[in-house]
Amino acid sequence: MQAHVIRAIFVLAAATCSSAWAQPVKITPLGSHTGELCMRDRATIFEDPTGLRILYDAGQSVTGADDPRLGKIDVVILSHAHGDHIGDLKMKALDGGTCDNPLVVSAAPNSTTTEIAAAKNAAVIMVVPLANFIGRKVESIRGKPTMACSQTGADIVGPLAAPCLATVQTGGTRTVKASATSKAVEITAVPAAHDSTVPIALLGEAERKYLEPDSVSLILGPPSGYVIRFTNGLTAYLTGDTGLHAEMQVVERDFYKANLMELNLGQSALTPEAAAYAVNTLVQPAAVILSHVNEAATAGGKVRPTTRSAAFITLVQGRPGYPALSGKTMEFDGAGKCVAGC
């Protein structure tokens, strides 16, 4: 009788864990205009079933730390230091201006990334020079040093009492838990083919004076993409700004087996044809989310037929392509299938 009871308890516990892990990952783009994919849109929030929330590339389409759409943020990741990603500008007001030309104001000297990390007590996970730059600016806001994130074993465990740095090199992984009893989310920095110069407006006076005459700036380490393995099994590849490179196949597809891709369609790096090749041939995810399009890609939430975005989506084969519509939460299961909101 006792054996039957123990077995029943074990089965119930296993079913409970399986049910929790089967819950979808929620993905919410934060753009300049509600329900659209617009010129400056970059920011995305990923929410694991355990409640862990990750902000990717805060950029210029948020109002800063006071943006009401942010909510709790546990982790801030940043692909590179360009102004449209680190956030040298911020929205003057949500839905201000047009989708093609949103109203923005300066976020100097701190950046939207810094403001949010400081206000939300977030773990800053990015390559070392970029993390150190953000950490020093967080220090200037809070008036106290930004320390390395403490760990329990190999894991950073939330909620955090203060913002902290969890630096990585390209290829490095950090594991983060929403609580001591949660399963960990794995966040890995992966290669991108781009550069990572910081806007001069975010530098100190001495650096600006030295660099401005030659119209150059500082490079804050290599650019990155990210692979995030969520607790329900979803493995998302966030490309960052990048051109085509062989690691998309060797690293993201063959090794990490990414089944969801958030692709940045930057016109200086990828044509629609090249972007479609990255999806169809190199990575082969179950689905792709389209972001960073540098155009007013949608009207009324529908992709405009004459855009680069439309050309890309037409070329994607054998899998759905979803525009990153601001404020519209998409939910993905562990296999990379959208189960709600798409």
C-alpha positions in Angstrom: 0.0 0.0 0.0 2.8 2.3 0.9 4.6 1.7 -2.4 1.4 2.6 -4.3 1.1 5.9 -2.4 4.7 6.7 -3.1 4.3 5.9 -6.7 1.2 8.1 -6.9 3.0 11.0 -5.3 5.9 10.6 -7.8 3.5 10.5 -10.8 1.7 13.6 -9.5 4.9 15.5 -9.0 6.2 14.5 -12.4 3.0 15.5 -14.0 3.1 18.9 -12.2 6.7 19.5 -13.4 5.8 18.4 -16.9 2.8 20.7 -17.0 4.9 23.6 -15.8 7.6 23.0 -18.4 5.0 22.7 -21.1 3.7 26.2 -20.6 4.6 28.6 -23.5 7.2 31.3 -23.6 5.7 34.8 -24.0 7.3 37.2 -26.4 6.3 40.8 -26.5 7.8 43.4 -28.8 8.0 47.0 -27.5 7.8 49.4 -30.4 6.9 53.0 -31.0 3.3 52.5 -32.2 0.9 50.0 -30.7 0.1 47.1 -32.9 2.6 48.0 -35.6 6.2 47.2 -36.7 7.9 50.6 -37.2 11.2 52.3 -38.2 12.9 52.4 -34.8 11.5 49.2 -33.2 14.0 46.9 -31.5 13.1 46.0 -27.9 11.6 42.6 -27.1 10.6 41.1 -23.8 10.9 37.3 -23.4 9.0 35.8 -20.4 9.9 32.2 -19.4 7.1 30.0 -17.9 8.9 30.3 -14.5 8.3 34.1 -14.7 11.8 35.1 -15.5 11.7 38.2 -17.8 14.5 39.2 -20.2 14.7 42.5 -22.1 16.6 42.3 -25.4 18.0 45.5 -27.0 16.0 48.2 -25.2 16.8 50.6 -28.0 14.9 53.8 -28.9 11.3 52.7 -28.9 10.8 52.8 -25.1 10.3 55.9 -22.9 13.0 54.7 -20.5 12.7 53.0 -17.2 9.3 54.6 -16.7 7.8 52.8 -19.7 4.6 51.2 -18.3 5.0 48.2 -20.7 8.2 47.0 -19.1 6.9 45.6 -15.8 9.4 43.4 -14.0 12.7 42.9 -15.8 15.2 40.3 -14.4 17.8 40.3 -17.1 19.0 42.9 -19.7 20.9 41.7 -22.7 22.3 43.9 -25.4 23.7 42.8 -28.8 26.0 45.8 -29.5 26.6 49.5 -28.7 25.0 51.2 -31.6 22.6 53.9 -30.6 19.4 52.2 -31.9 20.2 49.2 -29.6 21.8 50.7 -26.5 19.2 53.5 -26.7 20.9 56.9 -27.1 17.4 58.2 -27.8 14.0 57.4 -26.3 10.4 57.9 -27.1 9.0 61.3 -26.2 5.7 59.6 -25.8 4.3 56.3 -26.8 2.6 56.4 -30.2 4.1 59.9 -30.8 4.9 61.0 -34.4 4.4 58.4 -37.2 5.5 54.8 -37.6 8.0 56.0 -40.1 9.2 58.9 -38.0 8.5 58.5 -34.2 9.0 61.4 -31.8 12.2 60.9 -29.8 14.3 62.8 -27.3 17.9 62.3 -26.1 18.6 59.5 -23.5 22.2 60.8 -23.0 24.3 60.5 -21.0 22.9 57.2 -19.7 20.9 55.3 -22.4 17.6 53.5 -22.1 19.5 50.2 -21.4 21.2 51.8 -18.4 18.1 53.5 -17.1 16.1 50.2 -17.2 18.9 48.0 -15.7 19.4 50.5 -12.8 15.7 50.9 -12.1 14.7 47.2 -12.4 17.7 45.6 -10.5 18.5 43.6 -13.5 21.4 41.2 -14.2 23.3 42.7 -17.1 24.4 39.8 -19.4 26.6 40.9 -22.3 30.2 40.9 -23.5 32.7 42.3 -21.1 33.5 45.8 -22.5 29.8 46.5 -23.1 28.8 45.3 -19.7 31.4 47.3 -18.0 30.3 50.4 -19.9 26.7 49.9 -18.8 27.8 49.1 -15.3 29.6 52.3 -14.9 26.6 54.3 -16.1 24.4 52.3 -13.7 26.8 53.4 -11.0 26.4 57.0 -11.9 22.6 56.8 -11.6 22.6 54.9 -8.3 25.7 56.4 -6.7 27.2 53.1 -5.8 29.3 50.5 -7.6 27.7 47.9 -9.9 29.0 44.6 -8.6 29.3 41.2 -10.2 26.2 39.1 -9.9 26.3 36.7 -7.0 25.7 33.0 -7.8 24.2 30.0 -6.2 26.3 27.2 -7.7 26.4 28.1 -11.4 23.1 30.1 -11.3 22.1 33.7 -10.9 19.0 33.5 -8.7 16.3 36.2 -8.7 14.8 38.4 -7.6 17.9 40.5 -7.3 18.3 43.3 -4.7 20.5 45.5 -7.0 21.6 45.6 -10.6 24.7 43.5 -11.3 27.1 42.4 -14.0 27.2 38.9 -15.5 29.8 39.3 -18.2 30.5 36.8 -20.9 32.8 36.3 -23.8 31.5 35.2 -27.2 30.3 31.7 -26.7 29.9 32.1 -23.0 26.7 31.0 -21.1 25.0 32.3 -18.0 22.2 30.5 -16.3 19.5 32.4 -14.5 16.6 31.3 -12.3 13.5 33.3 -11.4 13.7 31.8 -7.8 15.6 29.3 -5.9 13.2 26.5 -6.8 12.8 27.4 -10.5 14.5 25.7 -13.4 17.3 27.8 -15.0 17.1 29.6 -18.3 20.4 29.4 -20.3 21.6 32.6 -22.1 24.5 32.3 -24.5 26.3 35.1 -26.5 27.0 33.9 -30.0 28.8 35.5 -33.0 27.4 38.3 -35.2 29.0 39.9 -38.2 28.7 43.7 -37.5 30.5 46.3 -35.4 29.9 47.8 -31.9 30.8 51.4 -31.7 29.1 53.5 -29.0 27.4 56.8 -29.8 29.7 59.7 -29.0 26.8 61.4 -27.0 27.1 58.7 -24.4 30.8 59.2 -23.8 32.5 61.4 -21.3 33.6 64.9 -22.2 37.3 64.0 -22.6 36.5 61.1 -25.0 34.1 63.2 -27.0 36.7 66.0 -27.4 39.3 63.5 -28.5 37.2 61.5 -31.0 34.8 63.9 -32.5 37.3 65.7 -34.8 37.8 62.4 -36.7 34.2 61.3 -36.6 35.0 58.1 -34.9 34.0 56.4 -31.6 35.0 53.6 -29.3 34.4 49.9 -30.0 32.9 48.1 -27.0 33.9 44.6 -27.8 32.5 42.3 -30.5 28.8 42.4 -31.5 26.7 39.5 -30.4 23.6 37.5 -31.1 22.1 35.3 -28.3 20.8 31.8 -28.0 18.3 31.4 -25.1 17.2 28.0 -24.0 13.9 28.4 -22.0 12.6 25.9 -19.5 9.9 24.6 -21.8 12.5 23.5 -24.3 12.1 26.5 -26.7 15.6 27.5 -28.0 15.5 31.0 -29.5 18.3 32.5 -31.7 18.3 36.3 -31.5 20.5 37.3 -34.4 21.4 40.8 -33.3 22.6 43.0 -36.2 24.5 40.8 -38.6 25.2 39.8 -42.1 25.3 36.2 -43.3 27.9 34.1 -41.6 28.6 30.3 -41.5 28.1 30.1 -37.7 24.4 30.5 -38.3 24.4 26.9 -39.5 27.3 25.4 -37.4 26.5 27.1 -34.1 22.9 28.0 -34.0 21.4 25.2 -36.1 23.8 22.2 -35.7 24.9 22.7 -32.1 22.2 24.7 -30.3 19.4 23.4 -32.5 17.5 26.7 -32.4 13.8 26.2 -33.2 12.8 29.9 -33.1 14.6 32.8 -34.7 14.2 36.6 -34.1 15.9 38.1 -37.2 17.1 41.7 -37.6 16.4 42.8 -41.1 18.9 45.7 -41.1 19.2 47.1 -44.6 22.9 47.8 -44.3 23.6 44.1 -43.5 20.9 41.9 -45.1 18.8 42.0 -48.2 15.5 40.2 -48.0 17.0 37.4 -50.1 20.0 37.0 -47.8 17.8 37.0 -44.7 15.6 34.4 -46.3 18.6 32.2 -47.0 19.7 32.5 -43.4 16.2 31.3 -42.3 15.5 28.7 -45.0 19.0 27.1 -45.4 21.3 28.0 -42.5 19.2 28.0 -39.3 16.0 26.3 -40.4 13.9 27.2 -37.3 10.3 26.2 -36.9 9.3 29.9 -37.0 10.8 33.3 -37.4 10.0 36.7 -35.9 10.9 39.7 -38.0 12.3 42.8 -36.2 14.7 45.7 -36.8 13.3 46.5 -40.3 14.2 50.2 -40.5 10.9 51.0 -42.2 7.2 51.4 -41.4 6.6 47.8 -42.2 3.0 47.5 -41.2 -0.3 49.5 -41.4 -3.2 48.3 -39.3 -1.0 45.4 -38.1 -0.7 44.0 -41.6 2.6 44.0 -43.5 2.6 46.6 -46.3 3.0 44.8 -49.6 5.8 47.1 -51.1 8.1 46.9 -48.1 11.4 44.9 -47.7 9.6 43.1 -44.8 7.0 41.8 -47.2 9.6 40.7 -49.7 11.4 38.8 -46.9 8.2 37.1 -45.6 7.3 36.0 -49.2 10.7 34.3 -49.5 10.5 32.4 -46.2 9.6 28.8 -47.0 8.2 26.0 -44.9 7.7 28.0 -41.7 5.7 31.0 -40.6 7.2 34.5 -40.4 5.7 36.9 -37.9 6.2 40.7 -37.8 7.1 41.9 -34.3 4.0 44.0 -33.7 4.4 46.3 -30.7 2.5 45.2 -27.6 1.2 42.0 -29.2 2.3 39.0 -27.1 3.1 35.9 -29.0 3.3 32.5 -27.2 5.6 29.7 -28.3 5.7 26.1 -27.1 9.0 24.1 -26.7 9.0 23.1 -30.4 8.9 26.7 -31.7 5.3 26.6 -32.6 3.2 29.7 -31.9 0.2 28.6 -29.8 -1.4 32.1 -29.2 -1.1 35.7 -30.3 0.3 35.2 -33.8 
